[in-house]
Amino acid sequence: MVSLMEDCSMTKLSLAAEAVLDAYMNNCGWLDGPFEKDYRCAAAVLRAAADQVVPEFWHEEGDIYAETKHDVRADLLAIAAELEDNANHND
């Protein structure tokens, strides 16, 4: 997928972070597209999704997928942190 805007000053994002940002920007409801990439809002969406998939202090006895769920949460939060870090570097 091609990004809506190329920003030469931005730090190179991982493919995962770029995919999340592009999906957010392409589906946010603007007819003409956004003027700037919205890193913080995309990160907030990921954090909310992580909280819904596996709440921070979630634990259930006998859940054989608990470790996998926490790994997925950690991956989502890592992408969110990357997006927020990129936003801080572009301020």
Summary of the structure (lengths in Angstrom):
residues: 91
radius of gyration: 15.1
end to end distance: 25.4
largest distance: 49.3
contacts: 220
relative contact order: 0.20
helix: 56%
strand: 0%
